[in-house]
Amino acid sequence: MIGNSPGPETSLGADIAPSGGAHDDGPHRDPHTPADGVAALDRRVREVPHTADAFRRFFGGDEEPARTGSTFASAPPPFVCAGPFLLRTPLVGPMELPPWPDPADNMPDGVWRCLVWMRAAWRLPALADAVRHASPALADALDALDSEPRPTADAVRRCLPSLAKYVLRAQGRATPFGLFAGVAEGRFAETATLHAGQDHRAFARAEGAWTCALIADLENTPDVRDLLRVQCNSAAVVRGDRWILPWQPRPVNTRATTVHEVSVAHTAHVRTLRVLAACAPIRHAELVAELAYHHPDLGPDGARAVVDTLLADRLLVTDLHPPATETDALGHILRTLHHAAPDTPSHMKARIAQLRAIHHAMDEHNRTPAATGARARAALTRRMNRAVPDVIAQPLSVDTRADVNASLPRAVATEIEHLAGILARIGPHPHGSPAWRAYTDHFTRVHGTRTAVPLSDLIDPATGIGLPDTFHGTPPTPAEPPTDRDRILLRLATEAVARGEDLVLDDATIDLLAPHDPRTLRVPPHLELLLDVHAPTLEALDAGEFTLALRGVSRETGAYAGGRFTALLDAGGDLFATLSHVPTLVDGAHSAHVSFPPLSPAATHLGRVTRMAETVISIAEHRAPDPDTLTPADLAVVSDGTRLHLIRLDDRRIIEARTPHTVQLECHTPAVARFIGELARGQCADPTGDARRITAFDWGAAAHLPVLPAIRHRRTMIAPPRWLPPVAELPGPDTDMVVWAKAFTTWRTATGVPNRVRLARYDLDLTLDLTEPAHLALARAELARPMIGRVVLLGAPPPDAHGWSQQRPIEVVVPLHSTQPPLSPPPLSQIRVARRDDARSPGSWTHLRARLTGAHRTLDTTRALTTLAASLDTPWWITPEGDGALDVNVRLPGPDAFAPTAARIAAWAHHRREEGTLHGLAFEPYTPDADPWGDGALRQAAEDVHAADTAVHLHQSTTLHGVDARVVAAANIVDIVIGVYGDTHTALARLAARPRTAHPRPVPRDLARQAAHLIDPASDWAHLRHLPGGSALIDDAFAARRVALHTYHALLDAEPHAGPHPDSALDAFLHAHLARDARVPDTPKQHADVMRLARATALDPRRNPQRP
């Protein structure tokens, strides 16, 4: 799906690519032999790998695995309702219709009953008006049935299912769509109120595919094209001898998700053109003339061919393309043409007048009530189809502001705030998505914490580390094994289903699912919850007798309530202000609105949203230069050791980006826009989980169970009961309906499916009564439809659930802001900006880096390194990498020493391969300054610490036996802290003052006793000395590391602004030590045990007599 659900007839594919329409090829290409300049461009189109099956990967993959943590008492809710909310409501009022007919009754009376029902429904003005706009073809067929005295049975059967779905949609679904459902503003108050009138206002705009086709048509007109201003596409990058645009807009009528990268040779002609059109817009005709002037070999025709080819490939963008912060696309096009009016050729003036008349008619329509605008909408549709024919059946997009005014009691707000905090705790990714955590770690290993990497260089795999997993162009990620959360949910769900009960989340169950300390969670700074409010009456709602049904969790404020709906809101109203002013994750960060054209032309109108921040990040758009408008070239990414931050290159300010609309990120958003929008929140607790789900709650591995219970917490249904119909086991499509219904009923009875259910599949949500033959026929048809994604049945609300709202299934979108204090910003004044030539090739620098694959964290390899140490006479150290490799770093006396040192390492690696303990060896470029310890002398001193720490590891792995590796690691932690502070008592005091490591599992008693016995620095490690190799470890290896640590911190004290904060440096050294330790499993639980043992030593008054 592109965004929020359209109508019930709209399938996933149809939503992506409306039927009909011309391929948008951009400016006209000369059919004759191209000019030499165009031939020299060597134009290439490449399919980006792993994008053709994006929908199948996205909607058909396994649920993402979860993480677990430790158990603590509940913390205060980390969210607060930000103010008013968006209300979503159906617009078609109550319908008095005959009883539902039986579509399987083929007798004349049965067909007649179907026709009578259809005519009764079709003669309801509000329903007919909504259907006419949603599906003109269906409306024409229904008109014919209504006027035909004796229609055929086939004609009746063809129209009945579609009309039936629209009737159910009008009665039971609040998702905004045309004239079926609209939006209004609501607020929290002391008491519940509801006013529901009929003075709805429909706002018409040009649909996205129609707008794109119109722009292409105008750009293809040479006389118009010459008058347009053009600009280089801000998303295009130079790589080697190619100028590359990573994506092309998809054709209007495509259903594919493939992304095509286009590139041209970066010739002298192209270099000149990039200079001429790089920043300030320039007229097309002027650009052609300037290019011909600078390159006489092209001539005027050749220069025009070059420019037009680049326009067709979107490497150049004209000012006809409205930026996404322009909600009136047609108005923007007309203003652009008006700006060029004095030079507009006479044959185009009639065309412009036609478009101006359409725009005027839209304005007139938007000032009248929705109920009186049917003729105006029909006339607009006809005029738009004449202006740009054969593109899309319905070129007019309509959103409706409902004549509804509602308030909810504050008890509802309190319940929602509590719910948001619970969702952040029990979600599958309480510490950020796995893809972003891995990406953050990878970035920090490669670039450290003092280097900002330009955004375009970072995400290009040819110049940087590329994109996180799950992005366009990345290979499919393998499924992870089940986690503790998966196993717990599987057990709880199975037990609840066996008992025939709901799964009730009490405090104990929440602690079981989310054993991490809620105080360690960093929640997103803002988000939205979508909820259905159930109460029999307004009085019951006021009395607290209500239930909330969670329908969705948005990625941020504005994702549900923003987007195209902002054009319907009062620009000076409270809700618009709430959506525009949001908190940031980092103190002092600037919020920025990401503006870009979606990959699918049909989605462009969904992404049009009123500007919601002072700063705009504009991608692939035509905009005049503006200090508050940034492009990808103005941005960089930096790590603080824990998180990644997006910063402006000019002033080093942190930017937190927003994409406040419903355009789907995974399949319809350019990768750079998704990266910018996800970077900050992807590293936060993720209450949304996997966007492929139909329900808001992420069941993890339990989602594959055939039956799932409802999940309830206090007054909220977090997830409804869910059943997976066994499509493959039901009779086939040629089977008689009676036989199919019997098999389906047998399954229903066995699994406890109630009569009233919701049938759902992504953009489809119908409330059915399975005792009605017509509803059962719809269920059968949907189950048999060959589409990506599986149909599920969900528990439906009780019949009196919407009594308070006059039987309208009203939903609310509630913006919430985090109550957590913002994070302190990292020091950015001393960071440097990475360049492409920073990495030093092997042999050109005084450092050597050899990457060993198949060796990371194996004790045999660590011991084998002792033989390598004997052959190296210069400082060297090991650095484990997250991809399973182990880096051997050597500081050389000079570049001439590279060859003999490399030869010794290669000979050592050859023996390891013969032993089967090593897979491969590669000499890698070495990037100086890509670490958190500082530059120059500080970096060299830090390298000495790493070398000494590596020596400690090698000594331990070959001499210490019979001691738990975690105890030895804890002893090292204590010794490193002593080395930093110089004095044992001071060091232990500082270690004791460190925050307690949050972890649910107590340290085993025998482990604690062993640590208490061996870790005794105050006695000069008396007990550790008695172990084999203990004295040498303490007197030689520990002592050398303490000297190196003291040297480093002495330099840091002398130049405090030249390096990191001392606490940050200490944390980095401790982390590096644990990463090198092959004897301690590299898991949070094991590392937590180590840190708790070390801290326990510092807290023990026997070890630190100065503690009270």
N, C-alpha and C positions, 0 to 999 in steps of 0.2 A: 504494500500500500504506500501511496505517496504521503498522505497525511491523515487527518481524521476521516472517519468513514463517510463516504458519500451515501448513495441510496442503496436499497436492498437489492436492486438488480445489478449493481456495479460489482463486477468480479475483480479479483486482484489484477488480472491482466488488463481488463478494460479500464481500470482506474489509472493504470500506468500509461496506457496508450489508447486514447479515444479513437473510435473507428473513423476511417476515412482520412483524407488530408493529404496534402502534398509533402514530399520530403523537403525539409528546410535545408537547401544547399547553399544558402548565403548568396553573395553577389554572383551575377551571371558569369560563367566561364566562356571564354572565346572558343567556339567549336573548331576553329582552324588550328593549324600547327602552332604550338605555343612559341612565344618569342624566346630568344636566347636567354634573356634574364630569368624567365620562368623555368626553362629547362635547367638552368644552373642552380635553381633552388633545390633540385633533387628532393622533391617532396616525398615524405614517407609517412605512412599510417601504420601504427603497430597496435595490435590488440594487447591491452594490459593484462598480464597473466592473472588467472584466478578471479576474473570478474564476470565471465559469461554465465556462471552458475551462482551468482551472488544471491538471488532470491532463494534458490534451493538450499544453498549453504545456510542462509540466514534463517529461513522459516522451517527448514527440515532437519537441522542439526540437533545434536543432543543438548540438553541443558548444561549450562556451565557449572563446573564443580564449585564447591564452597570452601570456606576457611573456618577454622574454629579458634577459640581463645579461652579466656578464663572467666570464672563466675564471681560476680560481686553483687551487692545490693543495687536495686534500681536507682538510677540517677534522676534528677529533675528533668522534665521534658526539654530536649534541646531545641525545640521549635516553638514559635509563637505565631498565631494567625496575624497576618500583616495588615489586615483592615477589611475592606469590602471583598466580595467574591463575585465570580461570574456565575450566573445562573443559566442553565441549559434546559429548554422546555419544548415539548411538541407544540405545534401551532394549530393543527387540525383538531377541531373540537370533537365532542362526543358524536358518534355515528350511529344512527338508527338504521339497521340493516336487517334483511330477512335472515333466517337461520343459514349457517354455512352449508353450501351444497356438497354433494359427494362427487368429486371429479371422476371416480371410477365407475359411476353409474352411466352406462352407455345407452340406456333406453331413452327414447325421445323425451319422456317426462324428466329424466335426470338431466339431460342437456338443457332442457327448458329452465329447470330450477337454477342451473349454473348461469344461464343468460339473465334471468330475472335478478339474481344476486348482483351480477356484474353491472347491469343497468342501474340498479338502485345505488350502488357505490359510485358509479360514474356520474350520477346526477347530483352528487354532493359537491357544491361549488368549491369549497376549500380543498377537498381532496383532488378534484379534477384539475384545479389550477396548479397544485403542487406536482401532480403527475405530468401535466403538459410541459412544465418547465424541465422536469427531471428526465423525461424520456419522450421527446416529440414523436418518435416512431410508434411507440406504444399508444400514445394519445391518438394518433391518426387511425390506428387499428381499432381502438375503442369507439371512436366516432363512427367508424364504418359499421361496427356491430350495433351501435345504438340506433342507427338510421336504417339498417337492413331489416326488413320484416321477417325474413326467414334465413338467418345466417346458418352456415354449415356447422356441423359439430366440430370439425377440425379447427375452424376459425375460433370457435368458443374456447376449445381446449388450449389453443396456442396462447391466448391472452389471459386466461384465468390465473395461472400461477404467478405471472408478473404483477397483475393487479392485486392478487391476494397478498403478496409480499409487501406491496406498497401500503395496503390497508393496515397490515400488522405493524409495519414501520411507523405509520402515522399514529397508531394507538399506543405503541409500547416502547418507542426509542427517543431519547432526548438529544442524541448526538446531532449537532447543527448540520443541516443539509438543506439548502435551497429554501423552499416554502414549507417543508415538513417540520423543521425544528429550528429554533432561533435562540438568541442569547439576550440576557438582560443583566443589570447590575443588582446585586443583593448585598445585605449587610447583616452583621450581628447586632442584636438589640436585647433589651430586657425581656421582650415578649415576641412570640412568633406572629407574623402577619402575612397575609397574601392578598394581593389584588391581581386578578387575571382578566384583562380586557381583550378587545378584538382589534384595537388600533395598532396593529403590527406595521413596521416599516421595513420594506424590502429594499436593499441597496444593490444595484446592478453594476457590474464591472465587466470588462472584457476578459474572457477566459484565457488562460496562459497559452495554449497551443494556437489559438486564433491570433493572439498578439504576436507571437513569434513568426507566424506565417505572414502577417501583415508587414512586419519589419523586413523580412527576407524579400518580400515582393517590392517594397520601396527601395531597398538597397540594390535590387537587381535592375532598377531603372537608372541608366547612366546619368541622365540629367539631374536626378535627385541625388544620386551618390556623390556627384562632384561637389554638391553644396554641404554635405555632411562633414562634421568634424570627426576626426579619427584619433585614436590613441593606442599605444601598445597595450596589449593584455597584461595586466599586472601579475597574472599567474604563470606567464611564460618565463622560461629560464634558459640560459645558455649552458650547454654541456658539451665540452670539446668543440667540435666544429659544427654543432647543430643548435638551432633555436627551437625549443621544444615547448609545446603546450600539453600538459599531462592528461588532458581530457578534452573531448568534444561533446557538445550538446547532442543528445540522442535524437534520432528522427522522431517526428510527431507520432507516427503510427507504429512504433516498435514496442515489443513486449520484452525485449532482451534487457539484461542488466550489464552487458559488456561495456567496458570503458575503452575508448580508442585514444591513444596518444598520437598526436600529429607533430611532425618536425620538418624543418627545411634546413638546407645548408646555410651556415652562418657566413655567407659570402660578403664581399665588400659592399654589394648593393644592400644587403640586409643590415649590415652594421650601420651604414649611413641612415637607412630608414629608421632604425631603432633610436638613433640620436635625434632625428628630426621629430619623432612622435613619442618620445620617451615620457615626457612629463606633461607639458601644456598641449591641449588638443590643437590640431592643425586641420584645416580644410583638406578634403580629399584632393581637390584639383591642385591646391598649393603643394601638397605632398608629392603628387606626381611630377609637378614642374620642378620642384627642388631636387627630387631624385634624378630626373633627366639632366638637370644642370650639373650635378656632381658626377654623373656617370654618362657622358655623351655617348658611350658605346651602346647604351640602352635605347636612346631615342624616346620620344614621347609615348609611342605605342608600347614599347618594351617596359618603360617605367610604369605605365598604367596596368599592364598585365601583372607585373610583380606585386603592386599594391593590391590589386583586386584578388589575386590568389591568396594573399595573406589575410585579406578581409574574409574571404570564404572559409578559411580555416580558423577564424577567430583569433589569430595571432594579432590582428588589429581589430579594434572594436569601435563602432560608430556611436554618435550621440543619440541615435534613434533608440538604442536599448535603454530602457528606464532602469535606474538602480533599484535594488530590492526595497529600499526605504521609500520608494515612490508608490503610493497605494493606487494612484490613478494612472495606469499605464497608457491608456489611450490619450489622456490629457497631456502626458509628457511628450508623446509622439507629435501631437498637434502643436505644442509649444515649440518643439524643435523645428518643425516645418515652418511655423510662423516666423521664427528667427531668421530663416533663409528666404522669407516671402518676397523681398524685392527681386530676387534672382530666380524665383520659381518659374519654370517654363509654363506657358499657357496651357499646354495639354495636360498638365498635372493639377491645374487649379480646380477643375471639376472633381477630380478624385479627392482632393483635400476638402472641398466643400462637402462631399459625401460623408467623409469621416467626421467632419465637424458637426454635421447634422446628427449623426449617430451619437456623438458625445453629448450634444445638447439634449437629445431625447433621453439619454441615460440620466442626466441631471434632473430633467423634468420628472422622470419616473421616480427618482429617489426622494422627491419632495411630496409624494402622494402616498396614501395608505396602501399597504400590500394588497388588500382585498379588492381595490379598484384598479390595480395595475396590470391585470391579465392581458388586456388588449395591447397595452403599451409594450409589454414584454414580448408578446407574439410578433408585433411589428418590428421591434428591435432585432429579434432573432432573424427575421426575414431579411432585413436590411444588412445585417452583418454578414449573412451568408452570401448575399449578392456582392458585398464589398470584397470579401475574401472567400471564394467558393471552395467547396470540396475539402474542407479541413476537418471539421468536427460537427457533429449533429447539433450540439447546443453550444454556440459560441458565447453565450451570455452567462456569466457567473453571478449568482444571487446569494446574498447572505441577509438574514432577517434579524432585526432588533425587535424582540417580543414586547408586547404591551403587558408586561408582568412586573410587579413590584413586590418583593418578598423580604422578610427579615426572619432570621433564625435566632433562637435564644442562645445566650452565651454558654449555656451548658453544652451545646453542640460544638462550639469552638474549643472548649476545654477538652472534650472527647477527641477532637481532631488533633489537637496539639499532642496529647498523650499518644495517640495512634502513630503519628509521624515518628516520634522517638522510638517506639517499639519496632516499627518497620526498619528503621536504621540499624537496630540491634540484631534483628533476626534475619536480615537479608543475607544472601549468599556471599556478599563481599563487604564485610564490615570495615575493611581497611583499604578499600579501593579495588578496582577490577584487576584481575590477574594480569591482563595484557598491559595495563598502565603501570602496575608495580614492576613487572619485568622490564618494561621500557625505561622506567626511571632508574632502576639498578644498572641497566646496560649503559644508559647515558652517563651516569655518574662514574662508572668504571672507565669509560673511554675518555670523558672530558673533565672529570673532576668537578670541583665546586667553585673554581675561580675563572672559568671560561664560559663566555656566552657564545653560542653557535648560531649563526644566521639561520632563520627558519627554513628558507628554501634549500640551503646546503644540507641542513640536518635531515629533512624528510626525503631527500633524493638519495636512493641507495647507492648511486655512483659516487656521491661526495660525502655522504653521512651514514647514519645508522638506519635510515629508512623510516618506515611507519610502524606503529604498534601492530601486533597481531589483530586480526579480524578486519583490518582496513582493506579497501580495494587494492588489489595487486599483491597482497600477502598470501602465502600458502595457507590452506586450511590447517587449523590447529588441532592436534590430536586430543581426543577426550581424555580427561584426567580420571583416575580411579575414584570410586566413591569416597566421600569424606565422612567424618563423624556426623555432620549435619544431615547428610544424605541418609545415613543409617538410622539416625534417630527419627527423621521424618517418615522413613519407610515403616519403621516399627509402629510409630504413633498412628499413622494413617491406617495401617492394616488392622490394628487393634480397634480403632474407632469404627471402621466399617463393619468389623465382625460383631461389635456390640450394637450396631445400628444407631450410633450416636454421633454428634458433632465433636470435633476435636477442639476442646476448650483450652486456650492458652492462659494458664494462671502463672503466677510469678515463678513457681518451681519449673514449669515447662519452659518458660522463656529463658530461665537460667540454664536449663539443659541444652536448649538450642543455641544459646548465645553466651557461652561461659566467659567471654572476654569482659574486662572491666569497661562499662559504658563510658567512663571518663577518658578512656584511651581512644575513643572514636572521634574522628574528625568528620562531622556531618557536612553536607553541602551547605553553602551559605544561604541558599534559597531553593525552594521547589514548590510544587503544587500537588494537592491530592484531589482526585475526582471521586465524588461520593454520591450515592443515591440515598436520600433521606426517607425513612419509613416511619410513619406514625398514622394512626387511624383518624385523628382529628387535630386541629390546631391546639385545643385545650390539652390533649395528651402530650403534644410536643412541648408545650410550656411546662407540663408537669414532669418532664424528664422521661416520659414513656415513649422513647423513640429508639430506632435502630439505624445505624449507619451501615451501608453496604459499600465496601471499597471497590471502585471500578478501575482506578488507575493511579499511578504515581508518575509525575512528569519528571523530566531530566532537570528542569529549572523553572523558575517563575516566568510565565509568558509562553511556555511550550503549548499549554492547553488554552489559556485565556488570552494569549496574544495573537500573533499572526494576523490573518485577514480580519479578525474581529476587532482589532484596534480601530479600524476605520468606522466602526459602528458606535464606538464609545465616545463619550464627551472628553475632548482633549484636555479640558481643564478639570475633569472630574476626579473623584477620589480613587476609583479603580485604576484609571490610566496612570495616575501618580504612583499607586502601589506597584504597578507593573514596571514602571520606568525607574524607580529608585529602589535599588536592592542592595543589601549588604555585600561586602566582599570577604573572601576567605582570609586575605592578608591585609593587615592594617595599612591604610594608605594606598591600596591598589586602586586603579581606575577601571571602572566598568566600561566595556566597549561592546558595541552592537556589530555583529558579523553580518555583512551584507554580500550576497552572492547570487548568481543565477543557478537554480537546481540543474541537475543533469537531464531531467526530463522536462521538455517544454510544458507538458500538461500540469506540472507542479509549480510553475512560476507564479501564478496568482495566489497559491497557498502560502508562498514565502514572502509576499508583499506585506510589510508591516511598518507602521509609523515609527520613525526613528525613536529609539528608547534610551539613548545614551549620548552624551556630548561627543564621545569619541566613536568613530565608525571605522571598522576594518573592512575595507572594500576589496573584493576579490573578483577579478575578471569583469569589472564594470568600467563604464565610461564616466568619469567624474573629473570636474575641474580641480586643480590643486587647492588644498585646504589644509591648514595645520592640524585640524581635528580629524582628518581622514588619513588613515594609514593603509598601507598595502603589505603583502607578505615581505617585501624587501625592507620594510621599516622595523621588522620584528626579529627577535632572537630568543633562544631558550637557554636557561641557566639552571643549574642544580644547587640546592643548599645542603646536599648530602642526604636529605630525606624526601624532598619534593622537587618537582620541576616547576619553573615559573616562566611565563611569557613576559618579555620586557620590550620596551621601546629602545631602539638602538641610540636614538639621539639624546635622551635624557635619563635612561636607565630606569624609568618608572615601570612598575609591575602592572601588567594589563590582565584583567580577568574578562574573558570574552563570553558573549551571550548569543544564542541563536533562538530568539523568542518567537518561534512558529512551529507548525506541526510537520514540516517537510521531514521525511524520514532520513535519518543520518546515515544509516548503514548502506543503503542502496541508491539513494537519490541525491546525495550531497557530495560535492567534490572533496577529495581526501584532505586537501589542505584546510578547507573550511571545517570539516569534521574534527581534524586535529586541533585546530585553534579553539573550537568550541568545547571539546572534551577535556583539554589538558588539565584544567584546574579541578573540575568535579570528578574526573576519572580517577583521581587519587584520594577521593573522599569515600566515606561509607556510602554504599550504593543501595538505597531502598527500592530502586526500580528493578534490579535484577536483569533478566534477559528479556529484551523487547519482543522476542518472538512469541511470548506467552499470550494467551487470550485473557487469563485472569491476572490480577495485579500481583498476587503472591507467587513467589518462585518456589515451587515444590522440589526443585533439584531432581535427583534420580527418581523420586517417587512419582514424578509427572507421568511416567510410563505405566503406572498401575491402571488397570481398567476402571476402577472406581476410587474416587477420593472423597473424603468427608468434607463437610463445611468446617471452616476454621473460625472460631469466635473468640473475641477478647473484649471483656466488659460489654459495652453496648454496640460493638462493631462486628459485622461479619467481614472478616479479612478476606476470605475466599468462599465462594459458594460450593456446594457439593458438585462433583463433576463426574461424568460418565463418558467413556470412549466407546461409541457404537462399534460392534465387530463387523465392519463393512464386508470384509472378505468372507465372513461366515453366513451372511444373509443371502437370500435368493437373488439371482441375477436380474438384470433389467428386463428380460423377456418374460419373467415370471408374472403370473396373475397377481393383482394387488391383494386379493384375499389371502393368497399363500404367503406373500411377503409380510403382510400385516400380522399374520399369525406367528411367523418366526420372530418378527420384531417384538411382538407382545410377550412371547415366551422369554426373550432376553430381558425385557423390561421387568418382568415379574421376578426373574432370578436375581436381578441386580438392584431392585428397589427403586427404579426410575419412577418419579411421580407423574401424575397426569399433566401438570403445568411445568414446563421447562423453557429454558432459553436455548435455542439452537444457535451456535456461534462459530464463526471462522473468520478471524481477523476483521474484515470490514463488513461482516454480516452478523446481525444479532436480532433474531426473531423470537418473540414470546409465543409459544405454541401450547395448545390444549390437545394432547395426543389422543383424546377420545373423539376429536373431530376428524372425520375422514379427510377433509380438505387439508387440515394441518398435517396429518400423517402423510399425505401425498407430497406436501412440500418438503417434509423431512426426508422422504425417500429420494426425491429429486436432488436435494442438496448432498446427500450422502453419496450419490452416484456421480456427482459432477467431477470431471477430471481436472482437479486443480491442485496447486501446491498448498500444503497445509491441511490439517485434519479437522473435520467437523467434530465438535464436542457438544454434549448436552450439559447444561448448567441448571442448578436449582433456580426457579423463578421466584420473585417476591410474592408474599401472600396477597390475596385479593384486596385486603384493606390497607395495604402498605402505603398507598398514596391517597388515602382519604383526606389527609390534611391539605393536599394540593389539588383538590377537586378531581381526583383520579388522573391527574397528569403525572407521568413518571419524571418528576423534576430532578435534575442532577445539579450539583454545585462543584465548581472548581475553586478551591480555596488556596490562595497564595500563603506560603509560610516562610518566615525568616528565621535563621539560626539565632539562638540566644548565646551561643558560645562566643567567648572573646575572640577577636580576630588574631591570627598568628602574627608574630613579630616579623617584619620583613627582613630578609637576609641582607648583609652589607654588600652593596652593589657598586660602591664607588671605585673599588680596586679591581674589579673584574676586567679581563681583557676579552676582546672579540676574536674568535678563532678565524683563521684564514685557511684556504684550501691547501696552501703549501706548508702548513705548520708541521705536519708529520714528516719526520726525517727518514729518508730511505735507508735501508741497511747499508752500512759502510760509509755513510756520509756524516756520521755524528759520533759523538764520544759515548754513545750507549748502544747496546745490542739487546734486542728482544727476540727470544726464540719461543715460539708457541708449540707446546706439546699437547697433542690430542689423544684422548683415551687414557689420560694419566691423572686427571684431577681427583684429589681427595682419596687416593689409594695409598695405604700405608707402605706397600711394597715400593711404589714409586718414590715416596718421600725418603725411604731408606736408601734407595738406589741413588738418590741425589747426593748422598755423602761421597760416593765415588767421583761424582762430577766436581764436588767442592774441592777435592784434592788436586784437581787439574787446573783450577782457576785461582789466579793470584791477585785478582782485583775484586772489589766489593760486588756482590751479586745477591739477588733475592728472588723469591718466588711470589707470584700473584695469581691466585686462582681466578678463573673467569666463570661467569654464570653459564656459559654454553658447554661446560664440561671440559674446557681446556685449562692448561696450566702454563703461565708465562714465566720464563726464566729471564730475568733482567740483569744485565751486566754493565757496570760502569767501566769504560775503557780509558786507558791513559791517553789515547788519541785515536783518530780514525784508522791509522795504520794497523792498530791491534785487532781490527775487526776480523780479518781473514784467519789468523791463527786461532783466535778465540772461537770463531764459528766452526773451524775444523775440529777443535776438541769437543765442542758440544755435539757436532754431527757424529763423531766417532762414538761418543757415549750413547747417543740415541740409537745408533746402529745395533749396539749390544742389547739395548732394552727391547728393540723390536724382535731380535732373535729370541729373547726370553719370553716374549709375548706380553710384556708389561707396558708397551707403548704402541700407539697406532701410527702417529705421524709427527713430523717436525716441519715447521715453517718459520723463516725469519721474517718478522713483521716490522713495518715502519714504527718508529718510536716518536711519540708526541710529547715533547717537554711541556711542562706547566699543566698537564692534564691530571692534576692531583690537588688535594685540599690543603697541602702543607706549605705552600709558598713558593717563591721563585729564588733563583740564584743560590746563595749560600744556604738559605733555609731548605731549599729542595735537596741540596746535596747532603745536608745534615739529616734530613728525613730519610734519604736513601740509606745512610749509614745505620739508622734505626732499623729499617727493613732488613738490611743485611744481617745485623746482629740478631734480630728476631728469627730470621730464617735459620741461623746457626743454632738458636735455642731449640727450634723444632727438630732439626736433624739430630741433635744430641739426645733429646727426649725419646725420639722414635727408635733409637738404637740401644739405649741403656736402661731406661726406666721400665720396669715390668712389675706386675702385681698391684698396680695402683690404678684406680679408676681414672680414665682420661679426663673426666670432668673436674676431678680434684686437681689434677696437674694443671689444667687450663685455668682454674680459679687461682691457683698459686701464681701463675703467670700474670693474671690480671692484677693481683695485689702487687706483684713486683714491678709491673709497668707503672702503676700509679705512684709507687715509691720512687721510681726513677724520675718521674716527672717533677715531683715535689721535693725530692732530695731528703726529706726527713720522714722516718717511719711513722711517728705519731701524727704528724700533719697529714700525711698521705692517708692513713687509716681514717682520720677524722673526715677528710674530704670524701673518701669512699663511702663512709657511713651516711653522709649527708645526701648521697645520690638518691633519686626517687626509687622506691621499691619496684622491682620488676613484677608486672602484673601477670600472674599465671595461676591457674586453678589447682594444679597438682602440687602437693607438698613434696619437698625434697625427701627421698627415702632416708630413714634414720641411719642406716649403716653408711650411706654416702656422707651424711652430715658429720657422723662421728669420725670418719676417715679424714675429712677436711679439717675438722677441729684439731685433730692430732698432728697433721702434717703442715698445715699453713700457719706458721708461727714466725713471722719475720722479726719480732722483738727479741727472739732467742737466737737470731742469726740462722734460722731455719734448721734448728738442731735435729729434729726428727727426719726431715727430708734429706739431710746430709748422710744419714745412716743407710739410705737406699743405695743400691749399686749405681754408680755414676752420679750420685747426688752431690757430692762435694765438687766435682768438676762442673756440674751444671750451675751451681751457685757461684763458685769462685771465678769461673771463666765465662760461661755463656751469659748468666744473669748479670755479672759485673760489666761485661762489655756492652750489654744492652743499656744498662743504667748510665754508663758514660755517654753513649750515643744520645740517649734521651736528655740527659743534662745539657749536653752541647746544643741540641736543637732548641730547648726551651730557654737557654741563655741567649741565643740569637733572637728568639722571639721576644724576650723581655727587652732586649736592646732596641728592637725595631717593631713595636707592637702593631703598627699599621701596615707592615710589609707582609704579614701573614694572617692566618685565621685567629679567631679567639682561642685562647689556651684550652678552654673546655672542649671546643670543637676539635682541636688537634688531638686531645687525649681520646675523645670518642672515636676518632678515625683510627688511631693506633690500636685501640682495643678491638675494634671491628676487624682490622686487618689481621690481628693475631688470631682471632677465632676463625677467620676465613682460611688461614693457612693450616690450621690444625686438622690433619687428616684423621685423627683418632676420635674426634668429637663429631657426631653426625651434624650436618649443616641444616638444622631445623630450629625453628623458634623455641620449641620446648627444651631442647638440649642446651642451647645458648642461654635460655632463661635460668636453667639449673646452675650453669657456670657462674652467672652474674649474682645469683642469690647466695651461692656458697662464698663468693668473694666478699659480698657485703656482710654476710653473717660473721665472717672473721673480723671485719672492722667494727661490728657492733658488740663483739665479745669483750667484756672488760678484762678478761685474762690476757687477751692479745693486745689490748690497747689500754694500759692502766690509767691513762689520763682521762678516759671516759668516765663520767660519774656513775 
